[in-house]
Amino acid sequence: MGLALRKTALYLLLTASVAGVALTLIVLYTNVSPLDALGEASDSCVVGDFSPVPNGSGLVATGHVTSCGWFIVRGDDTTYVYVHKEGANDGRGSLVFRYFNLGHLDDPEMTWSDKSNLHISVHAVGEVTKQVATIDGVKILYSIGTTDVPAEELDRVRRRIALVSAVLLVFLTAICVITAKSIRKLSSRNHP
């Protein structure tokens, strides 16, 4: 009876450590993977487009906000602003401004002061994750009221999360290997 109980405990430990490895990999991936440049709709995200703002000379400022959620949990709201030729699609190369809203629901105001100067203003943001000063000869001026999380602080937090996740991943992987060897050794004792 003690042998069966020990084997069951080892299988439970192996299952828990494999689940821990999977969760740690997810955290590590989301922490170090590049941020989404397109903010497209998906099964868990909806997109709300802003009205395009043309400069009268063939360029346009466009933007949208994505609201994501999983099951009943509300997730991230992220705002994206692009500058490109009229008729072109939003893309990685035309993204000029991206920020997490973190509860701030004001849309950015985009105005052209002339054909080559765009002003983007927003009352408050949670965290700016991309901010480009010039693109295709267009100078972009930003007016951001308040920022909840400075970029330097976020980089420091992300590095810590990556370090802790990497150490945890090594530890949980070692537990998986040791537990699997113990199960195999126990099974070989049962079946000579």
C-alpha positions in Angstrom: 0.0 0.0 0.0 2.9 2.4 0.8 4.3 1.9 -2.7 1.1 2.8 -4.4 0.7 5.9 -2.3 4.3 6.9 -3.0 3.7 6.4 -6.8 0.5 8.4 -6.7 2.3 11.3 -4.9 5.1 11.2 -7.5 2.6 11.4 -10.3 0.8 14.3 -8.6 4.1 16.1 -8.1 5.0 15.5 -11.8 1.7 16.8 -13.0 2.0 19.9 -10.8 5.5 20.6 -11.9 4.6 20.2 -15.6 1.7 22.6 -15.1 4.1 25.0 -13.4 6.6 24.8 -16.3 3.8 25.5 -18.7 2.6 28.6 -16.7 6.1 29.8 -16.3 6.7 29.5 -20.1 3.6 31.5 -20.7 4.6 34.3 -18.3 8.1 34.3 -19.8 6.8 34.5 -23.3 4.4 37.3 -22.7 7.0 39.2 -20.8 9.8 39.0 -23.4 7.8 38.8 -26.7 7.5 41.9 -28.8 4.4 44.0 -28.3 1.6 43.8 -30.9 2.0 46.5 -33.5 -1.4 46.0 -35.1 -3.9 45.5 -32.3 -6.2 43.4 -34.4 -9.4 41.9 -33.3 -9.3 38.3 -32.2 -11.4 35.8 -30.2 -10.5 37.7 -27.0 -10.1 41.3 -28.3 -12.4 43.8 -30.0 -11.3 46.9 -31.9 -12.8 50.3 -31.9 -11.5 52.6 -34.8 -11.0 56.3 -34.5 -12.0 58.6 -37.4 -9.0 59.0 -39.8 -7.4 62.5 -39.9 -6.0 63.4 -43.3 -3.4 66.1 -43.7 -4.7 67.2 -47.2 -1.5 66.1 -48.8 -1.9 62.4 -49.1 -1.1 61.3 -45.6 -3.5 60.3 -42.9 -3.4 59.7 -39.1 -5.4 56.7 -38.1 -5.9 54.8 -34.8 -7.9 52.4 -32.8 -8.2 51.0 -29.4 -8.3 47.3 -28.6 -10.2 45.9 -25.6 -9.3 42.4 -24.6 -10.8 40.1 -22.1 -10.7 36.4 -21.2 -13.9 34.6 -20.1 -15.4 37.0 -17.5 -12.1 38.8 -16.7 -11.6 42.2 -18.4 -8.0 42.5 -19.7 -6.0 45.2 -21.4 -7.1 48.3 -23.3 -4.4 49.5 -25.7 -4.5 52.5 -28.0 -2.6 52.5 -31.4 -1.9 55.5 -33.7 -0.5 55.2 -37.2 0.6 57.6 -39.9 0.7 56.5 -43.5 -0.4 57.3 -47.1 -4.1 57.5 -47.6 -5.4 54.1 -48.7 -2.6 52.2 -47.1 -3.2 49.8 -44.3 -2.1 50.3 -40.7 1.1 48.3 -40.1 4.2 47.7 -38.0 6.1 50.3 -40.0 3.5 53.0 -39.7 2.8 52.7 -35.9 3.9 55.9 -34.2 2.2 55.8 -30.8 1.0 52.9 -28.6 0.0 53.0 -25.0 -1.8 50.9 -22.4 -4.8 52.8 -21.2 -4.9 51.3 -17.6 -8.4 52.7 -17.0 -8.0 56.0 -18.9 -10.7 56.0 -21.5 -10.1 59.3 -23.3 -9.3 58.8 -27.0 -6.2 60.7 -28.3 -6.8 63.9 -30.3 -5.0 64.0 -33.6 -4.6 67.3 -35.5 -2.4 68.4 -38.3 -1.0 72.0 -37.8 0.3 71.8 -41.4 1.1 69.1 -44.0 4.2 67.9 -42.1 3.4 68.5 -38.4 1.0 66.2 -36.4 0.0 66.9 -32.9 -1.3 64.0 -30.8 -2.7 64.8 -27.3 -4.2 62.6 -24.7 -5.3 63.5 -21.2 -3.8 60.5 -19.4 -2.2 57.1 -20.3 -1.3 54.1 -18.2 2.0 53.4 -19.9 3.6 54.5 -23.2 5.1 51.5 -25.1 6.0 53.3 -28.4 6.4 56.9 -29.3 8.0 58.0 -32.6 9.1 61.6 -33.1 9.2 61.6 -37.0 8.0 59.3 -39.8 8.3 59.9 -43.5 9.1 63.6 -43.1 6.3 64.2 -40.6 7.2 65.6 -37.2 5.0 64.4 -34.4 4.5 66.5 -31.3 2.9 64.8 -28.2 1.0 66.3 -25.3 0.5 63.6 -22.6 -1.2 64.8 -19.5 -0.1 62.1 -17.0 1.6 58.7 -17.3 0.9 56.2 -14.6 3.9 54.0 -15.2 7.2 55.5 -16.5 8.9 53.4 -19.2 12.1 53.0 -17.1 10.1 51.4 -14.2 8.3 49.0 -16.6 11.6 47.9 -18.1 13.0 47.2 -14.6 9.9 45.2 -13.7 10.0 43.2 -16.9 13.7 42.3 -16.4 12.9 41.1 -12.8 9.9 39.1 -14.0 12.1 37.5 -16.8 14.8 36.7 -14.3 12.5 35.1 -11.7 10.6 33.2 -14.5 13.9 31.8 -15.8 15.1 30.7 -12.4 11.6 29.2 -11.7 11.7 27.4 -15.0 15.0 25.8 -14.3 13.8 24.7 -10.8 10.5 23.3 -12.1 12.2 21.5 -14.9 14.7 19.9 -12.5 11.7 18.7 -10.3 10.1 17.2 -13.5 13.3 15.3 -14.4 13.9 14.0 -10.8 10.3 13.0 -10.3 10.2 11.2 -13.7 13.4 9.3 -12.8 11.9 8.4 -9.4 8.7 7.1 -11.0 10.7 5.0 -13.5 12.9 3.6 -10.8 9.8 2.8 -8.7 8.1 1.1 -11.7 11.2 -1.0 -12.5 11.2 -2.2 -8.9 7.7 -3.3 -9.3 8.3 -5.2 -12.6 11.7 -6.9 -12.5 
